[in-house]
Amino acid sequence: MRKILATTTLMALCAAPAAMAQMDHSNMDHSAMPMAEDMIHAEATLNAIGDGTLNVSHGPIKEIGWPAMTMDLPMMAGANLPDGLEPGDKVLMMLGQDHEGMYAISGLEPME
């Protein structure tokens, strides 16, 4: 049993550097990426889908002091619109701030 455990541990230790070397993140700029703990979550109704923007109606968003309103919100670079979403759908939006401090949609999920 000890021999199996020792062999398994040795194999894991030998494989770790190879797995870690598959992608080098050292030259990537992650400063503009919002962190999950910085995200604001809000329920909304999707009214219209534009080129890089969504028109939504949402209730009050207390975390950032917004009253209930209908507005156009930009999508952050890299944010994807889930397949099948249509105007009238209820969604959960994740809002993050861009480098200028403006809020934008960083993610969207359909609500059931």
MDTraj code that builds the backbone (N, CA, C; nanometers):
import mdtraj as md
import numpy as np

residues = "MET ARG LYS ILE LEU ALA THR THR THR LEU MET ALA LEU CYS ALA ALA PRO ALA ALA MET ALA GLN MET ASP HIS SER ASN MET ASP HIS SER ALA MET PRO MET ALA GLU ASP MET ILE HIS ALA GLU ALA THR LEU ASN ALA ILE GLY ASP GLY THR LEU ASN VAL SER HIS GLY PRO ILE LYS GLU ILE GLY TRP PRO ALA MET THR MET ASP LEU PRO MET MET ALA GLY ALA ASN LEU PRO ASP GLY LEU GLU PRO GLY ASP LYS VAL LEU MET MET LEU GLY GLN ASP HIS GLU GLY MET TYR ALA ILE SER GLY LEU GLU PRO MET GLU".split()
xyz = np.array([
    [0.0831, -0.1191, 0.0000],
    [0.0000, 0.0000, 0.0000],
    [0.0878, 0.1258, 0.0000],
    [0.1939, 0.1254, 0.0801],
    [0.2835, 0.2420, 0.0842],
    [0.3519, 0.2624, -0.0498],
    [0.3832, 0.1538, -0.1170],
    [0.4496, 0.1629, -0.2457],
    [0.3571, 0.2287, -0.3490],
    [0.2296, 0.1936, -0.3443],
    [0.1324, 0.2531, -0.4363],
    [0.1165, 0.4020, -0.4067],
    [0.1064, 0.4366, -0.2796],
    [0.0925, 0.5765, -0.2401],
    [0.2160, 0.6563, -0.2814],
    [0.3326, 0.6026, -0.2584],
    [0.4567, 0.6710, -0.2954],
    [0.4655, 0.6887, -0.4462],
    [0.4280, 0.5886, -0.5221],
    [0.4323, 0.5962, -0.6684],
    [0.3328, 0.6999, -0.7198],
    [0.2138, 0.6999, -0.6640],
    [0.1108, 0.7965, -0.7046],
    [0.1549, 0.9393, -0.6737],
    [0.2116, 0.9609, -0.5564],
    [0.2600, 1.0936, -0.5180],
    [0.3713, 1.1389, -0.6102],
    [0.4645, 1.0505, -0.6410],
    [0.5761, 1.0840, -0.7299],
    [0.5253, 1.1199, -0.8687],
    [0.4290, 1.0445, -0.9181],
    [0.3733, 1.0730, -1.0511],
    [0.3045, 1.2095, -1.0533],
    [0.2318, 1.2422, -0.9479],
    [0.1632, 1.3717, -0.9406],
    [0.2636, 1.4860, -0.9369],
    [0.3709, 1.4689, -0.8598],
    [0.4727, 1.5732, -0.8508],
    [0.5460, 1.5924, -0.9826],
    [0.5667, 1.4860, -1.0553],
    [0.6344, 1.4960, -1.1852],
    [0.5445, 1.5594, -1.2912],
    [0.4152, 1.5374, -1.2819],
    [0.3222, 1.5903, -1.3814],
    [0.2889, 1.7365, -1.3565],
    [0.2997, 1.7837, -1.2349],
    [0.2598, 1.9199, -1.2011],
    [0.3321, 2.0267, -1.2825],
    [0.4648, 2.0231, -1.2966],
    [0.5310, 2.1277, -1.3760],
    [0.4845, 2.1305, -1.5207],
    [0.4601, 2.0142, -1.5790],
    [0.4132, 2.0099, -1.7173],
    [0.2752, 2.0723, -1.7293],
    [0.1894, 2.0441, -1.6352],
    [0.0540, 2.1009, -1.6391],
    [0.0593, 2.2513, -1.6206],
    [0.1456, 2.2988, -1.5326],
    [0.1554, 2.4415, -1.5066],
    [0.2214, 2.5162, -1.6223],
    [0.3034, 2.4493, -1.7009],
    [0.3750, 2.5141, -1.8095],
    [0.2907, 2.5274, -1.9355],
    [0.1724, 2.4705, -1.9383],
    [0.0906, 2.4738, -2.0583],
    [0.0487, 2.6142, -2.0971],
    [0.0302, 2.7028, -2.0031],
    [-0.0097, 2.8386, -2.0354],
    [0.0668, 2.9363, -1.9480],
    [0.1300, 3.0300, -2.0130],
    [0.2067, 3.1320, -1.9423],
    [0.1236, 3.2597, -1.9339],
    [0.0819, 3.2973, -1.8134],
    [0.0005, 3.4160, -1.7929],
    [0.0842, 3.5386, -1.7574],
    [0.2139, 3.5241, -1.7519],
    [0.2979, 3.6331, -1.7025],
    [0.2931, 3.7576, -1.7905],
    [0.2655, 3.7420, -1.9189],
    [0.2623, 3.8579, -2.0083],
    [0.1212, 3.9090, -2.0347],
    [0.0230, 3.8557, -1.9658],
    [-0.1149, 3.8979, -1.9861],
    [-0.1503, 4.0114, -1.8908],
    [-0.2264, 4.1071, -1.9424],
    [-0.2716, 4.2195, -1.8600],
    [-0.4127, 4.1894, -1.8116],
    [-0.4256, 4.1566, -1.6853],
    [-0.5560, 4.1265, -1.6276],
    [-0.6140, 4.2453, -1.5499],
    [-0.5513, 4.3588, -1.5601],
    [-0.5936, 4.4728, -1.4787],
    [-0.7338, 4.5219, -1.5130],
    [-0.7769, 4.5027, -1.6370],
    [-0.9096, 4.5508, -1.6758],
    [-1.0192, 4.4485, -1.6485],
    [-0.9823, 4.3290, -1.6097],
    [-1.0818, 4.2258, -1.5852],
    [-1.1436, 4.2437, -1.4475],
    [-1.2767, 4.2506, -1.4428],
    [-1.3403, 4.2637, -1.3111],
    [-1.3304, 4.1337, -1.2336],
    [-1.3159, 4.1428, -1.1057],
    [-1.3115, 4.0254, -1.0197],
    [-1.4533, 3.9905, -0.9764],
    [-1.4766, 3.8640, -0.9498],
    [-1.6111, 3.8182, -0.9137],
    [-1.6659, 3.8937, -0.7931],
    [-1.5800, 3.9242, -0.6962],
    [-1.6291, 3.9930, -0.5769],
    [-1.6675, 4.1379, -0.6061],
    [-1.6248, 4.1918, -0.7212],
    [-1.6587, 4.3280, -0.7595],
    [-1.7867, 4.3350, -0.8429],
    [-1.8416, 4.2210, -0.8775],
    [-1.9593, 4.2154, -0.9629],
    [-2.0853, 4.2536, -0.8855],
    [-2.1712, 4.3240, -0.9532],
    [-2.3034, 4.3580, -0.9022],
    [-2.4025, 4.2692, -0.9778],
    [-2.4918, 4.2031, -0.9066],
    [-2.5916, 4.1170, -0.9696],
    [-2.7273, 4.1850, -0.9606],
    [-2.8016, 4.1832, -1.0711],
    [-2.9335, 4.2460, -1.0729],
    [-3.0241, 4.1721, -1.1711],
    [-3.1487, 4.1575, -1.1307],
    [-3.2489, 4.0994, -1.2195],
    [-3.2984, 4.2084, -1.3130],
    [-3.3261, 4.1682, -1.4382],
    [-3.3699, 4.2659, -1.5374],
    [-3.4547, 4.1962, -1.6437],
    [-3.5221, 4.2780, -1.7221],
    [-3.5926, 4.2307, -1.8409],
    [-3.5154, 4.2825, -1.9606],
    [-3.4824, 4.1929, -2.0517],
    [-3.4119, 4.2301, -2.1736],
    [-3.5137, 4.2886, -2.2711],
    [-3.4959, 4.4159, -2.3091],
    [-3.5901, 4.4832, -2.3994],
    [-3.5443, 4.4790, -2.5439],
    [-3.4141, 4.4988, -2.5661],
    [-3.3612, 4.5031, -2.7026],
    [-3.2132, 4.4682, -2.7005],
    [-3.1691, 4.4102, -2.8120],
    [-3.0284, 4.3728, -2.8284],
    [-2.9706, 4.4601, -2.9392],
    [-2.8700, 4.5403, -2.9032],
    [-2.8058, 4.6284, -3.0009],
    [-2.6652, 4.5785, -3.0319],
    [-2.5911, 4.6593, -3.1024],
    [-2.4531, 4.6254, -3.1376],
    [-2.3622, 4.6624, -3.0210],
    [-2.3364, 4.5661, -2.9331],
    [-2.2513, 4.5910, -2.8169],
    [-2.3237, 4.6503, -2.6984],
    [-2.4545, 4.6689, -2.7093],
    [-2.5339, 4.7214, -2.5980],
    [-2.6624, 4.6404, -2.5832],
    [-2.7164, 4.6445, -2.4645],
    [-2.8458, 4.5832, -2.4372],
    [-2.9340, 4.6885, -2.3722],
    [-3.0604, 4.6916, -2.4097],
    [-3.1560, 4.7774, -2.3422],
    [-3.2278, 4.6894, -2.2423],
    [-3.2227, 4.7286, -2.1159],
    [-3.2804, 4.6488, -2.0077],
    [-3.3641, 4.7367, -1.9168],
    [-3.4614, 4.6738, -1.8512],
    [-3.5372, 4.7374, -1.7437],
    [-3.5045, 4.6617, -1.6168],
    [-3.4604, 4.7342, -1.5142],
    [-3.4218, 4.6674, -1.3891],
    [-3.4835, 4.7408, -1.2712],
    [-3.4949, 4.6701, -1.1609],
    [-3.5403, 4.7308, -1.0366],
    [-3.4267, 4.8099, -0.9747],
    [-3.4484, 4.8651, -0.8565],
    [-3.3414, 4.9387, -0.7887],
    [-3.2189, 4.8496, -0.7655],
    [-3.1013, 4.9068, -0.7857],
    [-2.9758, 4.8356, -0.7586],
    [-2.9084, 4.9120, -0.6452],
    [-2.9390, 4.8712, -0.5232],
    [-2.8953, 4.9437, -0.4040],
    [-2.7439, 4.9546, -0.3926],
    [-2.6706, 4.8504, -0.4351],
    [-2.5243, 4.8500, -0.4191],
    [-2.4563, 4.9684, -0.4881],
    [-2.5196, 5.0174, -0.5953],
    [-2.4574, 5.1291, -0.6676],
    [-2.5484, 5.2528, -0.6721],
    [-2.6581, 5.2484, -0.5958],
    [-2.7439, 5.3651, -0.5827],
    [-2.8311, 5.3951, -0.7034],
    [-2.8596, 5.2942, -0.7876],
    [-2.9425, 5.3175, -0.9045],
    [-3.0888, 5.2913, -0.8710],
    [-3.1778, 5.3804, -0.9119],
    [-3.3205, 5.3520, -0.8974],
    [-3.3643, 5.2558, -1.0087],
    [-3.4867, 5.2072, -0.9998],
    [-3.5432, 5.1260, -1.1078],
    [-3.5472, 5.2116, -1.2342],
    [-3.5078, 5.1544, -1.3469],
    [-3.5092, 5.2310, -1.4717],
    [-3.4950, 5.1387, -1.5918],
    [-3.5192, 5.1962, -1.7072],
    [-3.4928, 5.1312, -1.8356],
    [-3.3757, 5.2060, -1.8970],
    [-3.2762, 5.1302, -1.9432],
    [-3.1549, 5.1957, -1.9929],
    [-3.0797, 5.1081, -2.0914],
    [-2.9944, 5.1713, -2.1705],
    [-2.8998, 5.1000, -2.2551],
    [-2.7731, 5.0790, -2.1740],
    [-2.7253, 4.9576, -2.1710],
    [-2.6002, 4.9270, -2.1024],
    [-2.5045, 4.8621, -2.2007],
    [-2.3794, 4.9072, -2.2029],
    [-2.2823, 4.8421, -2.2911],
    [-2.2435, 4.7045, -2.2371],
    [-2.2007, 4.6185, -2.3274],
    [-2.1451, 4.4883, -2.2908],
    [-1.9942, 4.5063, -2.2801],
    [-1.9339, 4.4501, -2.1762],
    [-1.7880, 4.4553, -2.1626],
    [-1.7238, 4.3699, -2.2718],
    [-1.6032, 4.4052, -2.3092],
    [-1.5294, 4.3252, -2.4064],
    [-1.5184, 4.1823, -2.3541],
    [-1.5490, 4.0884, -2.4377],
    [-1.5407, 3.9481, -2.3989],
    [-1.6679, 3.8918, -2.3387],
    [-1.7663, 3.9778, -2.3076],
    [-1.8934, 3.9289, -2.2533],
    [-1.9755, 3.8707, -2.3675],
    [-2.0347, 3.7563, -2.3429],
    [-2.1135, 3.6894, -2.4456],
    [-2.2606, 3.6884, -2.4091],
    [-2.3431, 3.7014, -2.5096],
    [-2.4869, 3.6912, -2.4923],
    [-2.5233, 3.5436, -2.5067],
    [-2.5833, 3.4821, -2.4054],
    [-2.6197, 3.3404, -2.4158],
    [-2.7133, 3.3155, -2.5339],
    [-2.6946, 3.2033, -2.5997],
    [-2.7798, 3.1657, -2.7129],
    [-2.9252, 3.1579, -2.6702],
    [-3.0126, 3.2016, -2.7569],
    [-3.1550, 3.1876, -2.7340],
    [-3.2211, 3.3011, -2.6589],
    [-3.1442, 3.3973, -2.6078],
    [-3.2072, 3.5101, -2.5369],
    [-3.2777, 3.5999, -2.6372],
    [-3.3970, 3.6442, -2.5995],
    [-3.4767, 3.7306, -2.6859],
    [-3.5358, 3.8441, -2.6031],
    [-3.5724, 3.9542, -2.6689],
    [-3.6414, 4.0612, -2.5972],
    [-3.7634, 4.0063, -2.5237],
    [-3.7798, 4.0543, -2.4009],
    [-3.8879, 4.0074, -2.3154],
    [-3.8427, 3.9054, -2.2124],
    [-3.7245, 3.8458, -2.2332],
    [-3.6729, 3.7458, -2.1392],
    [-3.6274, 3.8110, -2.0094],
    [-3.6498, 3.7420, -1.8995],
    [-3.5982, 3.7842, -1.7689],
    [-3.4556, 3.7306, -1.7576],
    [-3.3649, 3.8150, -1.7096],
    [-3.2241, 3.7777, -1.7006],
    [-3.1647, 3.8215, -1.5676],
    [-3.0541, 3.7582, -1.5321],
    [-2.9708, 3.8023, -1.4212],
    [-2.8468, 3.8628, -1.4852],
    [-2.8249, 3.9920, -1.4621],
    [-2.7073, 4.0571, -1.5194],
    [-2.5994, 4.0711, -1.4140],
    [-2.4776, 4.0569, -1.4585],
    [-2.3612, 4.0825, -1.3774],
    [-2.2997, 4.2112, -1.4315],
    [-2.2869, 4.3103, -1.3451],
    [-2.2320, 4.4390, -1.3853],
    [-2.0941, 4.4573, -1.3243],
    [-2.0039, 4.5078, -1.4042],
    [-1.8702, 4.5407, -1.3575],
    [-1.8347, 4.6798, -1.4058],
    [-1.7291, 4.7356, -1.3514],
    [-1.6846, 4.8681, -1.3928],
    [-1.5683, 4.8567, -1.4899],
    [-1.5720, 4.9406, -1.5927],
    [-1.4605, 4.9440, -1.6862],
    [-1.3482, 5.0306, -1.6283],
    [-1.2440, 5.0517, -1.7044],
    [-1.1278, 5.1268, -1.6549],
    [-1.1600, 5.2733, -1.6244],
    [-1.2738, 5.3226, -1.6750],
    [-1.3151, 5.4601, -1.6468],
    [-1.4174, 5.4677, -1.5336],
    [-1.4510, 5.3518, -1.4764],
    [-1.5466, 5.3484, -1.3666],
    [-1.6920, 5.3388, -1.4091],
    [-1.7160, 5.3253, -1.5391],
    [-1.8524, 5.3136, -1.5903],
    [-1.8982, 5.1679, -1.5807],
    [-2.0243, 5.1486, -1.5442],
    [-2.0774, 5.0131, -1.5340],
    [-2.1152, 4.9587, -1.6708],
    [-2.0904, 4.8296, -1.6884],
    [-2.1224, 4.7602, -1.8126],
    [-2.1580, 4.6160, -1.7776],
    [-2.2255, 4.5502, -1.8684],
    [-2.2655, 4.4117, -1.8470],
    [-2.1462, 4.3205, -1.8742],
    [-2.1072, 4.2463, -1.7721],
    [-1.9953, 4.1529, -1.7887],
    [-2.0452, 4.0107, -1.8088],
    [-2.1712, 3.9859, -1.7755],
    [-2.2288, 3.8543, -1.7946],
    [-2.3799, 3.8622, -1.7844],
    [-2.4444, 3.7626, -1.8408],
    [-2.5893, 3.7587, -1.8436],
    [-2.6318, 3.6140, -1.8388],
    [-2.7325, 3.5843, -1.7581],
    [-2.7856, 3.4488, -1.7499],
    [-2.9373, 3.4552, -1.7583],
    [-2.9967, 3.3638, -1.8324],
    [-3.1432, 3.3612, -1.8356],
    [-3.1983, 3.3178, -1.7000],
    [-3.3109, 3.3736, -1.6614],
    [-3.3773, 3.3332, -1.5376],
    [-3.4969, 3.2459, -1.5757],
    [-3.5253, 3.1526, -1.4895],
    [-3.6370, 3.0634, -1.5209],
    [-3.7561, 3.0917, -1.4375],
])
top = md.Topology()
chain = top.add_chain()
for i, resn in enumerate(residues, 1):
    res = top.add_residue(resn, chain, resSeq=i)
    for name in ("N", "CA", "C"):
        top.add_atom(name, md.element.get_by_symbol(name[0]), res)
traj = md.Trajectory(xyz[None], top)
